[in-house]
């Protein structure tokens, strides 16, 4: 066994790890968690003050 055989084995193992991670990430069991995470930016505690421009303060 030479270095090229070792490189081939490592390449195949890394590819299998990649496929496993992709399969895990796209599995249906994680759909609810991903949907909840996607809503995080939209869940504000208070609405934005659209009337004021950026950098203006209330006096």
Secondary structure, DSSP 8 states (H G I E B T S, - for coil): --HHHHHHHHHHHHHHHHHHHHHHHTSGGGHHHHHHHHHGGG--SS---TTS-TT----
